[in-house]
Amino acid sequence: MEKLIKMVETLKPMFEKVSNNIYLRAIRDGFVSCIPVILFSSLFILVACVPEIFDYKWPESISSVLWQAYNYSMGMLGILMVATIAKSLTDSINTKMPKLRQINDVSVMIVSIICLLLLAVAPVEGGISTEFMGTKGLLSAFVVAFTVPNIYKFFVKRNITIKLPDEVPHYIAQTFADLIPLSVAVLVYWIFGIVFKETTGMMFGAWVLEVFKPLFVAADGYIGVAIIYGAMAMFWFMGIHGPSIVEPAVTAIYIANIEANLQIVSNGGHAVNILTHPTSYFVATIGGTGATLMFCAMCAFIAKSKQLRAVGRASIIPVTFAVNEPILFGAPIVLNPVLFFPFILAPIFNVWIFKFFVDTLGMNSFTYILPWTTPAPIGLIIGTGFAKLAFVLAPLLLLVDAVLYYPFFRVYDAQLVEKEKAGIETEEETVTEAVENVGAPAVAAAELPQEEKRVLVLCASGATSSMLAKAITKGAEERHAPVESIAMAYGQHKDIITDFDLVVLAPQMASMYDELKTDCEAKGVKSATTSGREYVGLTRDPEKALDFALALMAH
């Protein structure tokens, strides 16, 4: 087992490079920006469809209004994502461009929308078809969003532009500066779209969907879901945020499948598509990546080790809402050879059982998207439209996870008990020591800043980071310090860095720290990251969390 862990650790640098890939990050950032739209539209569908489960049907006038809200939000998702992905990619490209020669991200967003319409949307009598403006247009959106910023980069980097006299105001000059890359991008997609349709007889949007359909089917099989959810857990075991690497590659499948399932159920059919965001949220990752809810419950309520009992009780509430970094770094699970097998296998077994219920027992797969922080059993039941078998599946998955984790939990608990009896320092003591020695001198109450200070904490989704942000805020309130702290997902901070005095990066995103540090230094803002154990310790102690932030801002 030790050899296996060492082998896994040797692969970590390679996977960190993958996690830093600007194209995967652009998809992730684009999706994060569109999550409110997806949840908003799903709310209307829940209201429109769930009553039918209980044999109540809305009048046609009300039903059409509810579906209208869905069609003009989720039905435009391709348009929205091509713009947000293109902007994220442009922001990443701009970090390596000369400061006085930056790509106009607003122009890129506008042109990307135009190019997607040229590539994937067909004209019909009286207007245009909206079929590929929504989820069916996501693959085309990726193609456009990846290429348009690079077309701009080619011209802007070489300063190929229309130059106007110095007397012309900057905002007018910028308009003409964007004209050449704008024109080239639109012309390229206009000509390509025409030639492609004449050659193949299909719009590119429809063609690319057909080409990737076998991949969608393969990914939805037993082997496909095992690879996807096993990979997420493997990355997290190495301390790298797994979903941020894997999910961008399958986001198009997730969204297309949930839309297809909804249409199937609406037409009275059986929803069979397995790979969806709710499958990840409420089946594979019950209690967070690795399906750690039952392991955390064991730690909290039956562990004999002081360390596991303390970590479990401190983590059980956030883990219930799928925020499991406290148990991942506090137990720890990350790079812990004893817990390797259940951490990898529990998500895979969960999805396999779910697929069996759908394929063999006839249960509908997910048709509705709920916030990922919804407790898994509740999300499973509501997301499948209150399927009767979901009431059986939810407790069964918890039981399976408990059975998988229990023998390994007992071994690890016994190891820690022996260490505690022998007086050997445990992880819990190490956490405490780390908090007391955060690498910068503690700041006494008398040294509190006179002016208001702002701290931003970043992680992959804004959930883990909110724990430290709240701890800093609580510490500031207790000490009456003029310090405010908020949390965001990485990528959302780029335009507002100068609004903060300190930016802290959560440990699972440590591979992004070099980029963050460069961005912060360019704008005169302090930045920092932490180890997993140190981070967990800080989230538990508001006063130490405040001292940590103040010490960094003072240096």
Backbone torsions as a table, in degrees:
resi	resn	phi	psi	omega
1	MET	NA	-40.6	179.1
2	GLU	-60.8	-38.6	177.7
3	LYS	-63.7	-39.5	179.0
4	LEU	-62.6	-43.8	-179.4
5	ILE	-64.7	-40.2	177.9
6	LYS	-63.9	-38.8	177.6
7	MET	-63.6	-42.1	178.6
8	VAL	-61.4	-42.0	-179.3
9	GLU	-64.7	-34.2	179.5
10	THR	-66.7	-23.7	179.6
11	LEU	-84.4	-11.7	-173.8
12	LYS	-58.1	-45.9	-179.9
13	PRO	-57.9	-38.9	179.6
14	MET	-64.2	-43.2	-178.2
15	PHE	-71.0	-30.0	175.4
16	GLU	-64.6	-36.7	175.9
17	LYS	-64.1	-39.3	177.3
18	VAL	-61.9	-43.6	-179.0
19	SER	-65.2	-23.0	178.9
20	ASN	-87.7	-1.9	-178.7
21	ASN	-59.6	124.2	-172.4
22	ILE	-68.9	-23.5	-179.7
23	TYR	-77.0	-42.6	175.3
24	LEU	-64.3	-40.5	179.0
25	ARG	-65.5	-34.8	179.7
26	ALA	-64.5	-41.7	177.2
27	ILE	-62.7	-46.4	180.0
28	ARG	-60.2	-47.6	-179.0
29	ASP	-64.3	-39.0	178.2
30	GLY	-63.2	-41.6	179.0
31	PHE	-67.1	-42.9	179.4
32	VAL	-58.0	-39.8	179.4
33	SER	-65.3	-28.7	-176.6
34	CYS	-95.1	-3.6	-179.7
35	ILE	-56.1	-44.1	178.8
36	PRO	-57.8	-36.8	179.1
37	VAL	-66.2	-43.5	-178.8
38	ILE	-63.9	-44.2	179.5
39	LEU	-67.5	-39.0	178.1
40	PHE	-60.0	-47.9	-178.5
41	SER	-66.6	-37.5	180.0
42	SER	-64.8	-33.0	177.9
43	LEU	-59.3	-43.4	179.9
44	PHE	-67.3	-35.6	179.4
45	ILE	-70.2	-37.5	175.9
46	LEU	-60.0	-44.6	179.6
47	VAL	-65.5	-37.1	-177.2
48	ALA	-74.4	-37.5	-169.2
49	CYS	-104.0	-34.8	-174.6
50	VAL	-59.6	-40.1	178.1
51	PRO	-56.0	-28.8	-179.5
52	GLU	-66.7	-25.5	177.3
53	ILE	-63.2	-31.3	-179.2
54	PHE	-102.2	26.5	173.9
55	ASP	64.5	30.7	172.0
56	TYR	-119.3	129.4	-179.1
57	LYS	-117.0	128.4	177.7
58	TRP	-63.6	149.4	170.8
59	PRO	-58.2	150.6	-175.6
60	GLU	-56.0	-37.7	-178.6
61	SER	-63.7	-40.5	179.5
62	ILE	-73.6	-43.4	-179.6
63	SER	-59.0	-42.6	-179.0
64	SER	-65.8	-35.4	178.3
65	VAL	-68.0	-41.7	178.7
66	LEU	-64.0	-43.3	178.8
67	TRP	-68.2	-27.9	178.2
68	GLN	-63.2	-41.2	178.2
69	ALA	-61.8	-38.0	178.6
70	TYR	-68.1	-47.3	-175.6
71	ASN	-63.8	-32.6	-178.4
72	TYR	-95.7	13.1	172.4
73	SER	-124.5	-73.9	176.5
74	MET	-62.2	-33.0	-180.0
75	GLY	-68.2	-10.2	178.1
76	MET	-113.9	16.3	-172.3
77	LEU	-61.9	-36.2	178.5
78	GLY	-60.3	-42.9	178.0
79	ILE	-62.7	-44.2	-177.8
80	LEU	-66.4	-41.7	-175.8
81	MET	-74.5	-31.0	177.6
82	VAL	-63.8	-34.8	179.5
83	ALA	-72.7	-45.8	-176.1
84	THR	-71.5	-37.3	177.6
85	ILE	-66.7	-43.5	179.4
86	ALA	-61.5	-40.2	178.6
87	LYS	-65.0	-44.0	179.7
88	SER	-62.0	-43.5	179.3
89	LEU	-64.7	-39.6	178.0
90	THR	-61.6	-42.8	178.5
91	ASP	-60.8	-40.4	178.5
92	SER	-66.2	-41.9	178.6
93	ILE	-64.2	-38.3	-177.8
94	ASN	-64.2	-25.6	179.6
95	THR	-65.7	-20.2	180.0
96	LYS	-109.7	8.6	177.5
97	MET	-97.9	155.3	175.2
98	PRO	-56.5	143.1	-175.5
99	LYS	-61.5	-28.9	-179.4
100	LEU	-96.1	11.3	179.0
101	ARG	-141.3	68.5	-176.7
102	GLN	-98.4	150.6	177.0
103	ILE	-79.5	136.5	179.3
104	ASN	-77.0	105.3	-174.6
105	ASP	-68.6	-30.3	177.8
106	VAL	-65.9	-42.9	177.5
107	SER	-62.0	-40.9	179.0
108	VAL	-61.8	-42.4	-179.9
109	MET	-61.4	-45.6	-178.7
110	ILE	-63.9	-46.6	-178.4
111	VAL	-65.8	-36.2	178.8
112	SER	-62.3	-39.9	177.4
113	ILE	-63.1	-44.7	179.2
114	ILE	-60.6	-45.5	-177.1
115	CYS	-65.9	-36.6	176.7
116	LEU	-63.9	-40.7	177.9
117	LEU	-62.7	-40.2	179.4
118	LEU	-67.6	-32.3	-172.7
119	LEU	-87.0	-34.9	-167.4
120	ALA	-126.2	-6.5	-175.2
121	VAL	-112.1	124.3	-176.3
122	ALA	-93.1	142.2	174.0
123	PRO	-74.1	141.0	174.6
124	VAL	-130.5	168.5	-177.9
125	GLU	-61.4	122.6	178.8
126	GLY	88.0	3.5	179.0
127	GLY	162.6	-139.6	179.9
128	ILE	-131.8	155.5	176.6
129	SER	-77.3	137.6	-179.8
130	THR	-97.7	4.0	-172.7
131	GLU	-56.5	-39.7	-175.4
132	PHE	-103.6	18.5	172.5
133	MET	-87.0	-17.8	-177.9
134	GLY	-99.8	-135.2	-174.1
135	THR	-66.0	-29.1	179.5
136	LYS	-69.4	-16.7	-179.1
137	GLY	-95.6	7.0	-174.6
138	LEU	-66.0	-41.6	-179.7
139	LEU	-64.4	-40.9	175.8
140	SER	-63.9	-37.1	179.0
141	ALA	-62.2	-39.4	178.6
142	PHE	-62.5	-44.1	-179.5
143	VAL	-59.6	-48.2	-178.2
144	VAL	-65.9	-46.4	-176.1
145	ALA	-64.5	-27.6	178.8
146	PHE	-80.7	-29.2	-172.9
147	THR	-94.9	-38.3	-176.6
148	VAL	-59.6	-47.8	177.5
149	PRO	-58.6	-33.1	179.3
150	ASN	-73.5	-30.5	172.9
151	ILE	-64.3	-45.3	176.5
152	TYR	-60.7	-43.3	-178.7
153	LYS	-57.8	-42.8	-178.3
154	PHE	-56.2	-45.9	-175.9
155	PHE	-80.1	-41.8	-177.4
156	VAL	-67.7	-41.8	-179.1
157	LYS	-61.9	-35.4	-179.1
158	ARG	-93.3	5.4	179.2
159	ASN	55.1	37.6	175.2
160	ILE	-86.0	101.3	-171.6
161	THR	-154.4	169.4	173.8
162	ILE	-86.9	116.2	-176.0
163	LYS	-95.9	131.7	-178.8
164	LEU	-113.4	162.2	178.9
165	PRO	-58.6	154.1	-177.7
166	ASP	-61.1	-24.3	-177.4
167	GLU	-71.1	-17.3	-178.0
168	VAL	-72.1	131.1	179.1
169	PRO	-56.1	150.1	-173.7
170	HIS	-60.1	-42.6	-175.0
171	TYR	-66.2	-28.8	176.2
172	ILE	-75.8	-41.4	178.7
173	ALA	-61.9	-36.9	179.7
174	GLN	-63.6	-35.4	177.8
175	THR	-60.0	-45.2	179.6
176	PHE	-73.1	-30.4	177.9
177	ALA	-63.5	-32.8	-179.7
178	ASP	-82.6	-10.8	-170.3
179	LEU	-65.3	-41.8	-177.1
180	ILE	-67.3	-53.3	178.6
181	PRO	-63.1	-36.0	177.1
182	LEU	-59.4	-49.4	-176.9
183	SER	-64.4	-42.4	-178.9
184	VAL	-63.9	-45.7	-178.6
185	ALA	-61.0	-47.1	-178.9
186	VAL	-65.1	-43.2	179.4
187	LEU	-63.3	-41.6	179.3
188	VAL	-58.8	-48.8	-177.9
189	TYR	-73.2	-31.8	176.8
190	TRP	-63.5	-49.1	-179.0
191	ILE	-67.9	-45.4	-179.8
192	PHE	-59.6	-43.7	-179.8
193	GLY	-60.9	-42.6	-179.9
194	ILE	-66.3	-49.4	-178.1
195	VAL	-62.6	-42.2	-178.1
196	PHE	-63.2	-43.9	-179.2
197	LYS	-66.8	-39.4	179.1
198	GLU	-66.6	-33.1	-177.3
199	THR	-79.3	-43.1	-173.4
200	THR	-102.7	-18.6	-176.2
201	GLY	80.5	8.4	-178.3
202	MET	-133.2	149.9	168.5
203	MET	-68.0	147.3	-178.4
204	PHE	-56.8	-39.1	-179.0
205	GLY	-58.4	-42.2	178.9
206	ALA	-71.7	-38.1	-177.9
207	TRP	-65.6	-47.1	-176.2
208	VAL	-66.0	-30.8	177.1
209	LEU	-66.4	-39.9	178.1
210	GLU	-67.3	-39.9	-179.2
211	VAL	-61.7	-40.5	-175.4
212	PHE	-90.4	-1.7	-178.7
213	LYS	-59.1	-42.0	176.3
214	PRO	-59.1	-34.6	177.5
215	LEU	-66.3	-40.4	177.6
216	PHE	-59.3	-44.7	-178.7
217	VAL	-65.8	-44.8	-179.8
218	ALA	-63.1	-42.0	-179.7
219	ALA	-63.9	-26.8	-177.8
220	ASP	-83.6	-3.9	-179.6
221	GLY	-83.0	176.2	-177.5
222	TYR	-61.1	-42.4	180.0
223	ILE	-69.9	-41.7	-179.2
224	GLY	-59.7	-48.8	-178.9
225	VAL	-67.7	-31.6	177.6
226	ALA	-64.7	-42.7	179.5
227	ILE	-64.9	-45.1	-175.7
228	ILE	-64.5	-52.2	-175.0
229	TYR	-80.9	-26.4	172.1
230	GLY	-66.7	-38.6	178.8
231	ALA	-65.6	-41.5	178.1
232	MET	-57.8	-45.5	-179.7
233	ALA	-67.2	-39.0	179.8
234	MET	-61.5	-45.2	178.5
235	PHE	-60.8	-44.4	-178.8
236	TRP	-65.2	-35.0	178.3
237	PHE	-59.2	-30.8	177.7
238	MET	-84.1	-1.6	179.5
239	GLY	90.2	11.5	178.5
240	ILE	-106.5	135.3	-177.6
241	HIS	-64.1	99.1	-173.6
242	GLY	-58.6	-49.3	-178.7
243	PRO	-58.0	-30.9	-179.2
244	SER	-69.1	-17.8	176.9
245	ILE	-94.0	-45.8	-172.4
246	VAL	-82.3	-43.4	-171.8
247	GLU	-63.9	-35.5	176.3
248	PRO	-57.3	-31.2	-179.2
249	ALA	-74.5	-20.3	-177.8
250	VAL	-120.2	8.1	-178.6
251	THR	-58.0	-43.0	-180.0
252	ALA	-60.8	-38.9	178.3
253	ILE	-66.9	-45.1	179.1
254	TYR	-53.0	-54.0	-172.6
255	ILE	-70.9	-40.3	178.3
256	ALA	-62.9	-39.4	-178.6
257	ASN	-68.1	-40.8	-179.5
258	ILE	-66.6	-37.4	176.7
259	GLU	-66.0	-43.9	179.8
260	ALA	-63.6	-41.9	178.7
261	ASN	-60.9	-41.8	179.3
262	LEU	-61.9	-44.0	-179.5
263	GLN	-66.1	-38.6	179.4
264	ILE	-62.9	-48.1	-179.0
265	VAL	-65.6	-38.8	178.9
266	SER	-61.6	-28.7	179.4
267	ASN	-95.3	12.0	176.1
268	GLY	84.0	14.5	-177.9
269	GLY	-97.0	-172.6	-178.4
270	HIS	-106.3	114.9	-179.0
271	ALA	-74.5	116.4	-173.1
272	VAL	-116.0	-7.6	-177.4
273	ASN	-72.2	123.2	-173.1
274	ILE	-87.2	-47.1	-173.4
275	LEU	-72.5	105.1	175.8
276	THR	-144.6	165.8	175.0
277	HIS	-59.6	-44.6	178.9
278	PRO	-61.0	-30.7	176.0
279	THR	-60.7	-41.6	177.7
280	SER	-66.7	-45.0	-174.9
281	TYR	-69.2	-43.8	-164.8
282	PHE	-114.7	-1.0	178.1
283	VAL	-123.7	-61.0	-175.4
284	ALA	-69.9	-37.9	-172.6
285	THR	-119.1	56.9	176.0
286	ILE	-66.2	110.1	-174.8
287	GLY	83.2	22.2	179.2
288	GLY	98.2	171.5	-178.8
289	THR	-52.6	135.6	-176.0
290	GLY	91.8	-0.5	-179.1
291	ALA	50.6	59.8	-169.1
292	THR	-91.6	4.4	-175.5
293	LEU	-59.2	-48.3	-177.0
294	MET	-70.6	-34.3	175.6
295	PHE	-62.8	-42.5	179.1
296	CYS	-63.6	-40.5	178.6
297	ALA	-63.2	-39.8	176.7
298	MET	-61.2	-45.1	179.1
299	CYS	-59.9	-42.4	-174.9
300	ALA	-71.1	-36.2	-167.2
301	PHE	-116.0	-21.4	-178.4
302	ILE	-127.9	-1.0	179.8
303	ALA	-66.9	142.7	175.0
304	LYS	-94.4	-22.8	178.6
305	SER	-73.0	134.9	177.3
306	LYS	-61.8	-39.0	-177.9
307	GLN	-63.0	-52.8	-177.5
308	LEU	-64.9	-37.8	179.4
309	ARG	-64.1	-42.7	179.9
310	ALA	-67.7	-44.6	-179.6
311	VAL	-65.2	-42.5	-179.2
312	GLY	-62.3	-45.2	-178.4
313	ARG	-68.8	-33.9	177.8
314	ALA	-73.8	-23.7	-172.8
315	SER	-101.3	-15.9	-168.3
316	ILE	-60.4	-37.9	-178.7
317	ILE	-70.0	-53.2	178.2
318	PRO	-61.1	-35.6	179.6
319	VAL	-65.4	-35.6	176.4
320	THR	-57.7	-31.5	179.2
321	PHE	-100.8	24.3	171.8
322	ALA	71.3	15.9	173.5
323	VAL	-102.0	93.9	-169.7
324	ASN	-109.5	12.8	176.8
325	GLU	-58.2	-35.2	178.6
326	PRO	-59.2	-38.4	179.6
327	ILE	-80.8	-32.3	179.4
328	LEU	-62.6	-43.7	-177.6
329	PHE	-95.5	-22.6	-176.1
330	GLY	-85.0	-33.0	-176.6
331	ALA	-64.9	-47.9	-11.7
332	PRO	-90.2	159.8	170.9
333	ILE	-95.8	-36.5	-179.3
334	VAL	-56.8	124.2	179.3
335	LEU	56.2	29.7	176.2
336	ASN	-99.6	107.8	-173.5
337	PRO	-60.6	-28.8	-178.4
338	VAL	-65.8	-33.7	-173.2
339	LEU	-102.5	10.4	-176.3
340	PHE	-60.7	-52.5	-172.8
341	PHE	-65.3	-49.3	179.8
342	PRO	-65.4	-32.7	-179.9
343	PHE	-64.3	-37.2	179.3
344	ILE	-81.2	-40.6	-171.2
345	LEU	-81.0	-32.7	-176.1
346	ALA	-57.6	-47.7	177.7
347	PRO	-60.8	-39.7	-178.5
348	ILE	-65.2	-48.4	179.5
349	PHE	-61.1	-39.9	179.7
350	ASN	-59.0	-46.9	-177.5
351	VAL	-70.4	-37.0	177.0
352	TRP	-61.7	-43.3	178.9
353	ILE	-64.5	-42.2	177.3
354	PHE	-59.9	-43.9	179.9
355	LYS	-63.8	-38.2	176.8
356	PHE	-61.9	-43.5	178.7
357	PHE	-61.3	-38.9	-178.5
358	VAL	-75.5	-50.5	-173.9
359	ASP	-74.4	-39.7	-171.7
360	THR	-100.9	-41.8	-176.2
361	LEU	-91.6	-8.8	173.5
362	GLY	86.0	13.9	177.2
363	MET	-73.3	142.7	175.9
364	ASN	-70.8	140.9	172.7
365	SER	-75.1	-173.7	-176.0
366	PHE	-69.8	136.5	176.8
367	THR	-121.3	-12.3	-177.6
368	TYR	-128.8	146.2	177.6
369	ILE	-104.1	130.4	176.5
370	LEU	-119.5	162.8	176.5
371	PRO	-56.2	139.8	-174.4
372	TRP	-65.6	-16.9	179.0
373	THR	-85.0	-0.4	174.4
374	THR	-62.7	130.4	177.4
375	PRO	-51.7	135.4	-168.1
376	ALA	-54.8	-48.0	-178.9
377	PRO	-59.4	-38.3	179.2
378	ILE	-68.3	-44.9	179.5
379	GLY	-62.6	-37.0	178.7
380	LEU	-63.8	-44.1	-177.2
381	ILE	-69.9	-48.0	-178.2
382	ILE	-70.4	-42.5	-175.6
383	GLY	-64.0	-24.9	177.1
384	THR	-95.3	14.0	178.0
385	GLY	71.0	37.0	179.6
386	PHE	57.4	39.9	176.7
387	ALA	-59.2	136.6	-176.3
388	LYS	-59.5	-40.8	-178.6
389	LEU	-69.3	-18.1	178.0
390	ALA	-64.5	-30.2	178.7
391	PHE	-70.9	-20.9	174.7
392	VAL	-88.3	-41.1	-175.5
393	LEU	-65.6	-41.8	-175.7
394	ALA	-56.5	-54.4	177.9
395	PRO	-68.0	-29.8	178.9
396	LEU	-63.2	-42.4	179.4
397	LEU	-63.6	-39.9	177.5
398	LEU	-63.3	-39.6	179.0
399	LEU	-65.7	-43.8	179.4
400	VAL	-61.7	-44.6	178.9
401	ASP	-61.7	-40.1	179.2
402	ALA	-63.7	-42.4	179.7
403	VAL	-64.8	-40.8	180.0
404	LEU	-65.3	-43.5	-174.4
405	TYR	-80.6	-28.7	-167.6
406	TYR	-56.1	-52.3	-177.6
407	PRO	-61.6	-36.1	179.7
408	PHE	-73.1	-36.2	175.3
409	PHE	-60.9	-44.2	-178.4
410	ARG	-63.3	-40.9	178.9
411	VAL	-62.9	-48.1	-177.3
412	TYR	-66.8	-40.1	178.7
413	ASP	-61.6	-42.2	179.7
414	ALA	-65.2	-38.5	178.0
415	GLN	-60.5	-44.6	-178.5
416	LEU	-68.8	-36.9	177.3
417	VAL	-60.9	-42.4	178.7
418	GLU	-62.6	-41.9	178.2
419	LYS	-62.7	-42.3	-178.3
420	GLU	-66.7	-37.7	177.3
421	LYS	-66.3	-35.1	-178.6
422	ALA	-83.0	-4.3	179.4
423	GLY	77.6	18.8	177.8
424	ILE	-81.3	138.0	-179.1
425	GLU	-59.7	128.5	178.9
426	THR	-100.4	174.8	-178.2
427	GLU	-61.6	-36.8	-178.4
428	GLU	-62.2	-40.0	177.7
429	GLU	-68.9	-35.4	178.1
430	THR	-64.3	-39.3	177.5
431	VAL	-60.1	-47.4	-179.3
432	THR	-59.8	-44.3	179.9
433	GLU	-63.1	-39.4	-179.7
434	ALA	-63.1	-38.7	180.0
435	VAL	-67.7	-36.4	-179.0
436	GLU	-74.6	-17.8	-179.8
437	ASN	-129.9	70.0	-172.9
438	VAL	-78.3	4.1	177.4
439	GLY	97.4	0.1	177.0
440	ALA	-147.5	147.3	-176.7
441	PRO	-63.3	139.4	177.9
442	ALA	-62.6	148.2	-178.5
443	VAL	-102.8	120.8	-178.7
444	ALA	-72.3	161.4	-177.7
445	ALA	-58.8	-33.7	-178.4
446	ALA	-67.9	-17.9	-177.4
447	GLU	-98.9	19.3	179.6
448	LEU	-63.0	145.6	-177.8
449	PRO	-66.0	149.3	178.4
450	GLN	-84.8	-29.6	179.4
451	GLU	-101.7	157.2	-179.3
452	GLU	-65.1	136.6	177.3
453	LYS	-119.6	145.0	-179.3
454	ARG	-123.5	134.6	-179.4
455	VAL	-121.8	132.6	176.5
456	LEU	-113.2	130.1	177.9
457	VAL	-114.3	130.6	-174.9
458	LEU	-118.5	141.9	168.4
459	CYS	-145.2	-165.7	-175.5
460	ALA	-69.2	-38.3	-173.8
461	SER	-124.9	-7.7	-178.1
462	GLY	93.0	2.9	-178.2
463	ALA	-89.7	-56.5	178.1
464	THR	-60.1	-41.6	-178.4
465	SER	-63.8	-28.1	-179.7
466	SER	-66.5	-25.9	-180.0
467	MET	-66.7	-44.0	178.0
468	LEU	-72.5	-39.0	179.3
469	ALA	-60.1	-42.6	179.2
470	LYS	-67.3	-36.6	178.6
471	ALA	-64.2	-43.2	178.7
472	ILE	-63.3	-44.5	-179.9
473	THR	-62.4	-43.3	179.5
474	LYS	-64.4	-41.9	177.3
475	GLY	-61.5	-38.8	178.9
476	ALA	-66.1	-38.8	179.0
477	GLU	-66.9	-40.2	-179.7
478	GLU	-66.7	-34.4	-177.5
479	ARG	-98.0	1.4	-178.0
480	HIS	55.5	42.4	180.0
481	ALA	-93.4	141.1	179.6
482	PRO	-78.8	63.2	-177.0
483	VAL	-127.5	129.6	175.1
484	GLU	-118.0	146.5	-179.6
485	SER	-141.4	136.8	175.7
486	ILE	-133.7	165.6	-179.3
487	ALA	-119.7	148.7	177.0
488	MET	-146.3	165.9	170.9
489	ALA	-81.3	143.5	178.6
490	TYR	-59.3	132.1	-177.3
491	GLY	111.0	-28.1	179.5
492	GLN	-81.7	-7.4	-171.7
493	HIS	-92.7	-14.1	-164.8
494	LYS	-58.6	-36.2	-177.1
495	ASP	-87.7	-5.3	-173.7
496	ILE	-127.8	17.6	-178.3
497	ILE	-55.2	-41.2	-175.5
498	THR	-69.3	-7.6	176.4
499	ASP	-79.1	-5.6	-173.8
500	PHE	-124.5	156.5	177.0
501	ASP	-95.7	-22.0	-179.4
502	LEU	-148.4	137.2	174.2
503	VAL	-121.3	123.2	-178.6
504	VAL	-112.0	133.1	-178.9
505	LEU	-104.9	129.0	178.7
506	ALA	-64.5	153.4	-170.5
507	PRO	-63.2	-31.9	-178.3
508	GLN	-70.9	-11.5	177.5
509	MET	-108.2	19.7	-175.1
510	ALA	-58.7	-26.6	-180.0
511	SER	-65.8	-15.6	179.6
512	MET	-93.6	1.2	-171.2
513	TYR	-65.8	-38.0	-180.0
514	ASP	-58.8	-42.3	178.3
515	GLU	-65.8	-44.8	179.2
516	LEU	-61.3	-44.1	-178.9
517	LYS	-61.4	-41.3	178.8
518	THR	-62.9	-45.2	179.8
519	ASP	-62.4	-43.1	-177.3
520	CYS	-69.1	-43.0	179.9
521	GLU	-62.7	-36.0	179.7
522	ALA	-64.5	-24.3	-177.0
523	LYS	-114.1	12.8	174.1
524	GLY	69.5	33.8	-178.1
525	VAL	-116.4	138.3	178.4
526	LYS	-72.0	149.2	177.7
527	SER	-141.3	157.9	180.0
528	ALA	-161.7	159.7	168.6
529	THR	-134.6	172.9	-176.6
530	THR	-137.9	167.5	171.0
531	SER	-80.9	165.1	-178.7
532	GLY	-61.2	-47.1	-177.4
533	ARG	-66.6	-41.0	178.8
534	GLU	-61.8	-42.8	-177.8
535	TYR	-62.0	-46.9	179.5
536	VAL	-59.7	-43.9	179.3
537	GLY	-61.0	-41.1	179.7
538	LEU	-65.2	-38.2	-178.8
539	THR	-66.4	-21.7	-178.5
540	ARG	-89.6	-12.7	-174.2
541	ASP	-130.7	93.7	-176.6
542	PRO	-56.0	-38.3	-179.0
543	GLU	-65.8	-44.9	177.9
544	LYS	-66.6	-34.9	177.6
545	ALA	-62.8	-42.2	177.4
546	LEU	-65.3	-45.0	178.4
547	ASP	-58.6	-41.6	179.0
548	PHE	-57.6	-48.5	-178.7
549	ALA	-66.8	-43.5	-178.5
550	LEU	-66.1	-38.5	179.8
551	ALA	-64.1	-39.8	178.6
552	LEU	-67.6	-39.4	-179.7
553	MET	-72.4	-22.9	-178.8
554	ALA	-81.8	-14.5	-176.2
555	HIS	-99.7	NA	NA
